[in-house]
Structure formats: structure tokens, C-alpha cells
Amino acid sequence: MIYLSLPFAFLFHDIEEIAKRQRWARLNADRIGRMYPNMRPMLVHLRDMSNRSFCIIVAEELLLISLAVICAIYGPTQVPLFALTWGFCIHLVVHAVQALAVKGYIPGLLTTVLLLPYAGIAVADMLQQFTWQQNLLYAASGVVAVAVNLFVMHTIFNK
């Protein structure tokens, strides 16, 4: 099952973000903030956040994904893993859209491109395996879970 490799895909992607985020934000936050003034507070937050704090957030996310995999293997349901797979795949699309919007590189773009085949296979499998209503529910719940978790974790580590 391709879903069992989600922790590795996630970590591969987030290692690029860890390595590039802080320097990229220092160099680009002002320019992008002028292009998209509503995004300025988030850009400043990402610029000023320590790498240690960012790594703790990534570790917490990896733990949640790993728990979903364990639940899928040993537990009663695979639904959390399908939802988080949808959330991750949509997250990759968001990175691609962000790069187009800023007309350049953003942290995570290289691994986004490299992981597109993984995402395509996972999404194609879920579309084949489940009804469109189930897929919509899994995708929506995955996006909400990822967004709420990121909001909570970034609020905790605000500076």
C-alpha cells in the first residue's frame, strides 16, 4: 500500500522546508509581502520562527502521520491515513500554486515536484477505491486536520 510510505514522503518533503525556510524567508518575505499584503504577518512569522521550533512542529506532524499508519496496520480503520494522505497531496498542490503566485522558488518546491508521481498514484488509487463522496469526505477532513494542526502548532510556537 502506497499510503504506508506517507511518513517517508512527508519527511523527505519537510527536510527541504527545514533546510531552506529560514534563509528563504529572510530574503523574500518583504518582496512577497508587498505582492500579497495580507500574507505579510504569516511571512514575518515564518521568517522569525527558529529552526528548532519549526523542527518540533515537523516532528509532531510526523508523529501524527506515523500514528495513522500504525492505526491502519494494527487498528480498526485506515480512514485517518487516507485523510492525511489527501491532506498531504493537497499540501503539495498548494506549494505548486504558491510558487506560481510568487513567480519563483519556495521551500518545498523541489520535493513537491519529485513527489508528484507519489501523490498522483495515491490519489488515483483512492479515486478508484472509494466513491467520490468518500473521497470528498477524506480530502476535506484531511485538509481540515492539517490546517487545524498547523494553526495550533504555529500558535504555540509564535516566536
N, CA, C and O of each residue as an XYZ file, in Angstrom:
636
protein
N       0.837     -1.190      0.000
C       0.000      0.000      0.000
C       0.882      1.253      0.000
O       1.756      1.411      0.852
N       0.643      2.116     -0.944
C       1.440      3.340     -1.075
C       1.292      4.240      0.153
O       2.194      5.015      0.472
N       0.172      4.136      0.827
C      -0.109      5.014      1.972
C       0.850      4.775      3.129
O       1.125      5.686      3.909
N       1.357      3.557      3.241
C       2.263      3.238      4.335
C       3.579      3.998      4.226
O       4.301      4.138      5.213
N       3.894      4.492      3.026
C       5.128      5.263      2.850
C       4.914      6.760      3.092
O       5.837      7.553      2.901
N       3.711      7.152      3.509
C       3.443      8.575      3.747
C       4.431      9.218      4.728
O       4.872     10.337      4.468
N       4.802      8.570      5.844
C       5.771      9.227      6.734
C       7.093      9.561      6.034
O       7.695     10.600      6.305
N       7.541      8.681      5.135
C       8.800      8.921      4.432
C       8.653     10.057      3.413
O       9.541     10.900      3.285
N       7.536     10.073      2.696
C       7.283     11.159      1.743
C       7.198     12.494      2.481
O       7.767     13.495      2.044
N       6.478     12.495      3.607
C       6.337     13.713      4.411
C       7.704     14.209      4.884
O       8.026     15.390      4.747
N       8.503     13.297      5.441
C       9.802     13.698      5.976
C      10.733     14.188      4.868
O      11.444     15.177      5.046
N      10.732     13.502      3.731
C      11.526     13.913      2.576
C      11.181     15.356      2.196
O      12.072     16.172      1.960
N       9.892     15.659      2.138
C       9.422     16.993      1.770
C       9.789     18.027      2.840
O      10.298     19.104      2.527
N       9.530     17.692      4.082
C       9.750     18.677      5.138
C      11.220     18.921      5.449
O      11.562     19.974      5.986
N      12.092     17.981      5.126
C      13.530     18.237      5.285
C      13.952     19.389      4.377
O      14.775     20.217      4.768
N      13.395     19.448      3.172
C      13.689     20.590      2.301
C      13.183     21.885      2.924
O      13.879     22.899      2.906
N      11.973     21.852      3.476
C      11.436     23.055      4.115
C      12.308     23.476      5.295
O      12.585     24.663      5.469
N      12.737     22.520      6.100
C      13.603     22.828      7.251
C      14.897     23.471      6.771
O      15.346     24.470      7.333
N      15.492     22.899      5.737
C      16.786     23.375      5.250
C      16.714     24.754      4.597
O      17.680     25.514      4.661
N      15.591     25.085      3.975
C      15.522     26.303      3.159
C      14.660     27.421      3.739
O      14.848     28.581      3.373
N      13.729     27.111      4.625
C      12.702     28.063      5.054
C      13.265     29.372      5.613
O      12.887     30.450      5.154
N      14.139     29.291      6.574
C      14.570     30.497      7.285
C      15.330     31.468      6.374
O      15.023     32.660      6.349
N      16.294     30.975      5.645
C      17.064     31.847      4.750
C      16.169     32.399      3.645
O      16.226     33.585      3.321
N      15.332     31.516      3.064
C      14.414     31.954      2.010
C      13.490     33.056      2.527
O      13.274     34.055      1.842
N      12.949     32.882      3.720
C      12.021     33.867      4.284
C      12.735     35.195      4.538
O      12.164     36.259      4.300
N      13.977     35.141      5.019
C      14.734     36.377      5.230
C      14.925     37.140      3.921
O      14.841     38.368      3.892
N      15.178     36.412      2.853
C      15.444     37.040      1.561
C      14.185     37.449      0.800
O      14.246     38.339     -0.049
N      13.050     36.820      1.085
C      11.866     37.005      0.248
C      10.619     37.535      0.951
O       9.662     37.918      0.277
N      10.599     37.568      2.268
C       9.375     37.959      2.989
C       8.912     39.365      2.604
O       7.719     39.582      2.392
N       9.822     40.303      2.514
C       9.423     41.676      2.190
C       8.855     41.782      0.768
O       7.819     42.412      0.556
N       9.533     41.168     -0.194
C       9.083     41.216     -1.589
C       7.700     40.580     -1.729
O       6.814     41.156     -2.360
N       7.515     39.417     -1.153
C       6.227     38.725     -1.271
C       5.160     39.443     -0.449
O       3.990     39.479     -0.827
N       5.577     40.009      0.673
C       4.649     40.796      1.488
C       4.112     42.009      0.738
O       2.966     42.407      0.942
N       4.935     42.598     -0.130
C       4.462     43.714     -0.963
C       3.508     43.208     -2.046
O       2.548     43.891     -2.401
N       3.775     42.016     -2.565
C       2.898     41.428     -3.597
C       1.549     41.033     -3.009
O       0.506     41.198     -3.642
N       1.590     40.506     -1.779
C       0.389     39.979     -1.108
C       0.375     40.493      0.330
O       0.772     39.773      1.246
N      -0.081     41.739      0.539
C      -0.028     42.356      1.872
C      -0.741     41.542      2.960
O      -0.326     41.572      4.119
N      -1.788     40.829      2.606
C      -2.493     40.030      3.616
C      -1.650     38.866      4.132
O      -1.914     38.339      5.212
N      -0.650     38.470      3.372
C       0.216     37.351      3.753
C       1.405     37.797      4.605
O       2.138     36.966      5.141
N       1.591     39.101      4.725
C       2.768     39.614      5.428
C       2.920     39.079      6.852
O       4.024     38.670      7.212
N       1.867     39.060      7.685
C       2.051     38.530      9.050
C       2.540     37.078      9.066
O       3.384     36.720      9.888
N       2.021     36.248      8.171
C       2.467     34.861      8.123
C       3.916     34.767      7.656
O       4.687     33.961      8.176
N       4.284     35.584      6.684
C       5.656     35.584      6.187
C       6.636     36.031      7.272
O       7.715     35.457      7.416
N       6.258     37.047      8.023
C       7.107     37.518      9.126
C       7.230     36.425     10.190
O       8.313     36.189     10.727
N       6.119     35.768     10.484
C       6.140     34.666     11.458
C       7.096     33.567     11.001
O       7.913     33.088     11.788
N       6.999     33.168      9.735
C       7.876     32.115      9.216
C       9.336     32.566      9.186
O      10.242     31.765      9.412
N       9.556     33.837      8.910
C      10.921     34.373      8.889
C      11.532     34.367     10.281
O      12.706     34.041     10.452
N      10.728     34.730     11.277
C      11.254     34.897     12.630
C      11.247     33.617     13.463
O      11.896     33.558     14.507
N      10.527     32.602     13.017
C      10.454     31.348     13.776
C      11.819     30.649     13.755
O      12.477     30.578     12.718
N      12.223     30.142     14.903
C      13.503     29.436     14.969
C      13.404     28.092     14.260
O      12.325     27.513     14.132
N      14.546     27.616     13.809
C      14.574     26.298     13.179
C      14.187     25.216     14.186
O      13.562     24.221     13.820
N      14.553     25.407     15.443
C      14.196     24.445     16.498
C      12.679     24.334     16.612
O      12.141     23.227     16.658
N      11.994     25.455     16.658
C      10.529     25.441     16.750
C       9.912     24.782     15.518
O       8.983     23.983     15.633
N      10.431     25.120     14.352
C       9.902     24.539     13.122
C      10.112     23.017     13.122
O       9.229     22.268     12.705
N      11.268     22.571     13.584
C      11.558     21.136     13.643
C      10.638     20.418     14.629
O      10.243     19.278     14.385
N      10.297     21.064     15.724
C       9.366     20.457     16.681
C       7.991     20.286     16.030
O       7.337     19.260     16.221
N       7.558     21.276     15.270
C       6.274     21.174     14.568
C       6.318     20.016     13.561
O       5.372     19.234     13.471
N       7.403     19.911     12.816
C       7.541     18.820     11.842
C       7.531     17.473     12.564
O       6.890     16.530     12.098
N       8.228     17.372     13.687
C       8.257     16.111     14.445
C       6.865     15.731     14.945
O       6.492     14.559     14.921
N       6.110     16.710     15.389
C       4.747     16.443     15.862
C       3.867     15.971     14.715
O       3.073     15.046     14.884
N       3.997     16.589     13.564
C       3.226     16.169     12.388
C       3.613     14.751     11.968
O       2.750     13.941     11.628
N       4.916     14.456     11.994
C       5.389     13.120     11.649
C       4.837     12.079     12.624
O       4.490     10.968     12.222
N       4.760     12.436     13.881
C       4.188     11.536     14.890
C       2.725     11.233     14.562
O       2.304     10.077     14.613
N       1.952     12.265     14.227
C       0.540     12.054     13.887
C       0.389     11.157     12.652
O      -0.462     10.268     12.625
N       1.205     11.395     11.652
C       1.149     10.572     10.440
C       1.537      9.137     10.770
O       0.903      8.196     10.291
N       2.565      8.967     11.579
C       3.004      7.620     11.971
C       1.927      6.902     12.770
O       1.735      5.698     12.604
N       1.222      7.625     13.633
C       0.111      7.020     14.379
C      -1.001      6.583     13.434
O      -1.627      5.547     13.656
N      -1.252      7.354     12.392
C      -2.266      6.971     11.403
C      -1.847      5.695     10.666
O      -2.684      4.842     10.372
N      -0.553      5.568     10.371
C      -0.051      4.349      9.724
C      -0.194      3.159     10.667
O      -0.641      2.088     10.255
N       0.181      3.343     11.928
C       0.052      2.260     12.916
C      -1.410      1.848     13.064
O      -1.722      0.660     13.146
N      -2.291      2.823     13.098
C      -3.727      2.555     13.182
C      -4.202      1.779     11.954
O      -5.032      0.877     12.069
N      -3.679      2.128     10.785
C      -4.074      1.440      9.553
C      -3.598     -0.018      9.556
O      -4.286     -0.903      9.048
N      -2.426     -0.255     10.129
C      -1.869     -1.612     10.129
C      -2.486     -2.470     11.239
O      -2.893     -3.608     11.003
N      -2.546     -1.914     12.439
C      -2.940     -2.711     13.609
C      -4.306     -2.359     14.176
O      -4.870     -3.114     14.968
N      -4.829     -1.226     13.775
C      -6.070     -0.743     14.374
C      -7.294     -1.117     13.576
O      -7.242     -1.924     12.647
N      -8.394     -0.509     13.962
C      -9.661     -0.869     13.341
C      -9.957     -0.143     12.022
O     -10.901     -0.511     11.323
N      -9.174      0.872     11.672
C      -9.540      1.665     10.497
C      -8.319      2.255      9.798
O      -7.281      2.502     10.412
N      -8.476      2.470      8.503
C      -7.454      3.129      7.699
C      -7.864      4.554      7.331
O      -7.114      5.263      6.660
N      -9.030      4.967      7.762
C      -9.579      6.269      7.370
C      -8.647      7.437      7.718
O      -8.437      8.304      6.869
N      -8.073      7.497      8.943
C      -7.168      8.628      9.212
C      -5.983      8.691      8.242
O      -5.538      9.777      7.870
N      -5.484      7.539      7.841
C      -4.367      7.522      6.898
C      -4.800      8.021      5.522
O      -4.059      8.757      4.871
N      -5.990      7.628      5.073
C      -6.484      8.132      3.786
C      -6.691      9.649      3.856
O      -6.340     10.370      2.922
N      -7.255     10.121      4.950
C      -7.483     11.564      5.106
C      -6.161     12.332      5.108
O      -6.039     13.360      4.441
N      -5.179     11.840      5.849
C      -3.886     12.532      5.897
C      -3.146     12.427      4.562
O      -2.399     13.335      4.196
N      -3.348     11.336      3.839
C      -2.749     11.227      2.503
C      -3.346     12.293      1.584
O      -2.618     12.972      0.858
N      -4.662     12.436      1.618
C      -5.306     13.508      0.845
C      -4.754     14.868      1.284
O      -4.411     15.701      0.445
N      -4.669     15.088      2.590
C      -4.163     16.362      3.096
C      -2.760     16.655      2.598
O      -2.458     17.782      2.204
N      -1.896     15.639      2.614
C      -0.525     15.814      2.141
C      -0.489     16.105      0.645
O       0.237     16.993      0.200
N      -1.270     15.359     -0.129
C      -1.288     15.568     -1.582
C      -1.793     16.970     -1.933
O      -1.259     17.618     -2.833
N      -2.804     17.426     -1.232
C      -3.317     18.785     -1.465
C      -2.281     19.811     -1.021
O      -2.135     20.855     -1.658
N      -1.565     19.531      0.054
C      -0.477     20.398      0.518
C       0.575     20.570     -0.585
O       1.092     21.669     -0.785
N       0.886     19.499     -1.290
C       1.851     19.591     -2.396
C       1.322     20.496     -3.504
O       2.073     21.293     -4.067
N       0.048     20.380     -3.816
C      -0.561     21.247     -4.839
C      -0.490     22.710     -4.396
O      -0.224     23.599     -5.204
N      -0.730     22.947     -3.116
C      -0.656     24.313     -2.576
C       0.746     24.881     -2.788
O       0.895     26.043     -3.167
N       1.777     24.066     -2.544
C       3.145     24.539     -2.780
C       3.350     24.933     -4.243
O       3.965     25.961     -4.529
N       2.846     24.135     -5.152
C       2.995     24.453     -6.575
C       2.289     25.765     -6.910
O       2.833     26.596     -7.637
N       1.092     25.950     -6.388
C       0.334     27.189     -6.621
C       1.068     28.380     -6.003
O       1.136     29.451     -6.607
N       1.614     28.196     -4.806
C       2.370     29.282     -4.163
C       3.564     29.689     -5.019
O       3.825     30.879     -5.195
N       4.284     28.716     -5.546
C       5.448     29.022     -6.380
C       5.033     29.801     -7.628
O       5.720     30.737     -8.039
N       3.913     29.413     -8.223
C       3.408     30.158     -9.377
C       3.007     31.575     -8.982
O       3.251     32.525     -9.726
N       2.391     31.712     -7.808
C       1.928     33.030     -7.358
C       3.082     33.983     -7.094
O       2.975     35.177     -7.374
N       4.183     33.471     -6.558
C       5.326     34.344     -6.242
C       6.344     34.367     -7.377
O       7.365     35.052     -7.307
N       6.043     33.604     -8.421
C       6.895     33.556     -9.611
C       8.332     33.139     -9.274
O       9.297     33.749     -9.733
N       8.446     32.083     -8.459
C       9.777     31.612     -8.110
C       9.745     30.470     -7.116
O       8.699     29.910     -6.786
N      10.925     30.161     -6.664
C      11.111     29.059     -5.718
C      10.495     29.388     -4.368
O      10.554     30.527     -3.905
N       9.907     28.383     -3.745
C       9.515     28.444     -2.345
C      10.036     27.173     -1.678
O      10.172     26.148     -2.347
N      10.328     27.212     -0.384
C      10.798     25.997      0.289
C       9.780     24.862      0.140
O       8.592     25.032      0.410
N      10.266     23.728     -0.287
C       9.399     22.581     -0.505
C       9.045     22.350     -1.959
O       8.429     21.337     -2.287
N       9.421     23.267     -2.837
C       9.033     23.136     -4.248
C       9.742     21.971     -4.938
O       9.113     21.225     -5.689
N      11.026     21.810     -4.693
C      11.767     20.728     -5.349
C      11.178     19.372     -4.979
O      10.935     18.543     -5.857
N      10.947     19.139     -3.694
C      10.389     17.844     -3.291
C       8.926     17.723     -3.699
O       8.436     16.613     -3.901
N       8.227     18.836     -3.824
C       6.858     18.788     -4.355
C       6.877     18.197     -5.757
O       6.094     17.298     -6.065
N       7.760     18.692     -6.601
C       7.856     18.190     -7.978
C       8.250     16.710     -7.964
O       7.684     15.907     -8.706
N       9.218     16.356     -7.118
C       9.664     14.964     -7.065
C       8.591     14.025     -6.510
O       8.564     12.841     -6.849
N       7.715     14.549     -5.664
C       6.672     13.720     -5.053
C       5.359     13.714     -5.838
O       4.417     13.022     -5.450
N       5.281     14.464     -6.923
C       4.041     14.460     -7.713
C       3.657     13.059     -8.207
O       2.471     12.728     -8.179
N       4.589     12.230     -8.654
C       4.179     10.864     -9.032
C       3.597     10.086     -7.847
O       2.600      9.379     -7.998
N       4.213     10.216     -6.680
C       3.684      9.569     -5.471
C       2.253     10.038     -5.209
O       1.355      9.229     -4.974
N       2.055     11.350     -5.252
C       0.726     11.917     -4.997
C      -0.269     11.459     -6.058
O      -1.410     11.119     -5.742
N       0.161     11.451     -7.300
C      -0.721     11.016     -8.380
C      -1.156      9.568     -8.217
O      -2.326      9.246     -8.425
N      -0.232      8.696     -7.849
C      -0.562      7.285     -7.644
C      -1.506      7.128     -6.460
O      -2.481      6.380     -6.535
N      -1.219      7.836     -5.362
C      -2.074      7.742     -4.168
C      -3.486      8.242     -4.468
O      -4.468      7.586     -4.119
N      -3.586      9.391     -5.110
C      -4.903      9.956     -5.420
C      -5.649      9.052     -6.399
O      -6.838      8.795     -6.216
N      -4.962      8.568     -7.436
C      -5.614      7.681     -8.411
C      -6.128      6.420     -7.719
O      -7.221      5.945     -8.028
N      -5.352      5.882     -6.793
C      -5.782      4.688     -6.072
C      -7.012      4.974     -5.212
O      -7.953      4.182     -5.183
N      -6.998      6.109     -4.513
C      -8.156      6.442     -3.672
C      -9.387      6.715     -4.524
O     -10.495      6.329     -4.150
N      -9.208      7.378     -5.667
C     -10.347      7.643     -6.548
C     -10.944      6.346     -7.088
O     -12.152      6.249     -7.306
N     -10.100      5.372     -7.297
C     -10.565      4.081     -7.790
C     -11.193      3.246     -6.670
O     -12.150      2.504     -6.898
N     -10.656      3.373     -5.487
C     -11.061      2.536     -4.359
C     -12.350      3.014     -3.671
O     -13.121      2.208     -3.153
N     -12.569      4.331     -3.675
C     -13.676      4.905     -2.912
C     -14.614      5.697     -3.817
O     -14.249      6.093     -4.924
N     -15.830      5.917     -3.321
C     -16.781      6.749     -4.056
C     -16.309      8.199     -4.021
O     -15.445      8.563     -3.223
N     -16.885      9.019     -4.893
C     -16.497     10.433     -4.889
C     -16.895     11.091     -3.570
O     -16.213     12.003     -3.103
N     -18.002     10.630     -2.963
C     -18.424     11.200     -1.676
C     -17.411     10.857     -0.571
O     -17.070     11.702      0.256
N     -16.942      9.613     -0.574
C     -15.938      9.221      0.416
C     -14.645     10.009      0.201
O     -14.043     10.500      1.156
N     -14.229     10.125     -1.045
C     -13.008     10.875     -1.335
C     -13.142     12.331     -0.926
O     -12.210     12.918     -0.376
N     -14.298     12.910     -1.195
C     -14.527     14.297     -0.790
C     -14.450     14.429      0.732
O     -13.858     15.376      1.250
N     -15.044     13.488      1.431
C     -15.000     13.499      2.899
C     -13.571     13.314      3.407
O     -13.135     14.032      4.307
N     -12.847     12.363      2.841
C     -11.454     12.137      3.268
C     -10.584     13.356      2.961
O      -9.780     13.774      3.794
N     -10.748     13.922      1.765
C      -9.950     15.096      1.389
C     -10.265     16.280      2.296
O      -9.356     16.949      2.786
N     -11.557     16.541      2.521
C     -11.945     17.675      3.376
C     -11.450     17.468      4.805
O     -10.916     18.391      5.421
N     -11.626     16.265      5.328
C     -11.186     16.032      6.709
C      -9.666     16.073      6.810
O      -9.127     16.513      7.826
N      -8.970     15.622      5.773
C      -7.510     15.701      5.777
C      -7.013     17.132      5.743
O      -6.088     17.492      6.470
N      -7.626     17.951      4.899
C      -7.240     19.366      4.818
C      -7.537     20.075      6.137
O      -6.714     20.848      6.627
N      -8.701     19.816      6.706
C      -9.063     20.443      7.982
C      -8.099     19.991      9.080
O      -7.629     20.814      9.866
N      -7.803     18.700      9.139
C      -6.889     18.190     10.172
C      -5.513     18.833     10.049
O      -4.924     19.250     11.046
N      -5.005     18.910      8.824
C      -3.686     19.515      8.599
C      -3.722     20.999      8.961
O      -2.826     21.493      9.645
N      -4.757     21.710      8.504
C      -4.847     23.155      8.756
C      -4.990     23.459     10.246
O      -4.312     24.344     10.768
N      -5.858     22.735     10.921
C      -6.054     22.975     12.364
C      -4.779     22.659     13.122
O      -4.371     23.420     13.999
N      -4.145     21.537     12.789
C      -2.911     21.174     13.482
C      -1.821     22.221     13.255
O      -1.137     22.621     14.197
N      -1.660     22.663     12.006
C      -0.655     23.692     11.722
C      -0.973     24.996     12.452
O      -0.077     25.643     12.994
N      -2.232     25.372     12.465
C      -2.624     26.596     13.172
C      -2.290     26.494     14.664
O      -1.709     27.414     15.241
N      -2.657     25.384     15.273
C      -2.398     25.198     16.714
C      -0.892     25.191     16.982
O      -0.416     25.874     17.889
N      -0.156     24.426     16.200
C       1.284     24.333     16.455
C       2.002     25.658     16.206
O       2.892     26.034     16.970
N       1.624     26.361     15.150
C       2.274     27.650     14.892
C       1.862     28.692     15.925
O       2.638     29.598     16.231
N       0.653     28.576     16.466
C       0.237     29.479     17.545
C       1.058     29.218     18.808
O       1.493     30.152     19.482
N       1.261     27.945     19.116
C       2.077     27.580     20.278
C       3.495     28.111     20.135
O       4.082     28.598     21.101
N       4.041     28.016     18.931
C       5.429     28.417     18.703
C       5.536     29.798     18.061
O       6.488     30.072     17.330
N       4.574     30.660     18.330
C       4.632     32.019     17.804
C       5.765     32.750     18.515
O       5.597     33.300     19.603
N       6.902     32.736     17.871
C       8.174     33.311     18.342
C       8.849     32.481     19.334
O       9.924     32.842     19.813
